[in-house]
């Protein structure tokens, strides 16, 4: 998981603190329906700054299915390209057919803070 401030009521992550990131932030995508080897996963960060692809056409392997997650890592230098105190969205696309089509998964909406 990654350095955040969690809401005590809901347990939902809503902030990513740059000052708490040491080296990189890790985003973990949990198991999805029909998750299987060979599927392609792309994770993109969007916000006030240029979009940053932090996982590009990663091919899911059997070990990912066994652990029930895929991780994407965003180096702190990449996060620093975005403006603080502004929204940062983690967007996920998965292809089940070798890249011919891609499906948007629910986004993670954060606020990037200093």
Order of alpha helices (4+ residues) and beta strands (2+ residues): beta-beta-beta-beta-beta-alpha-beta-alpha-beta-beta
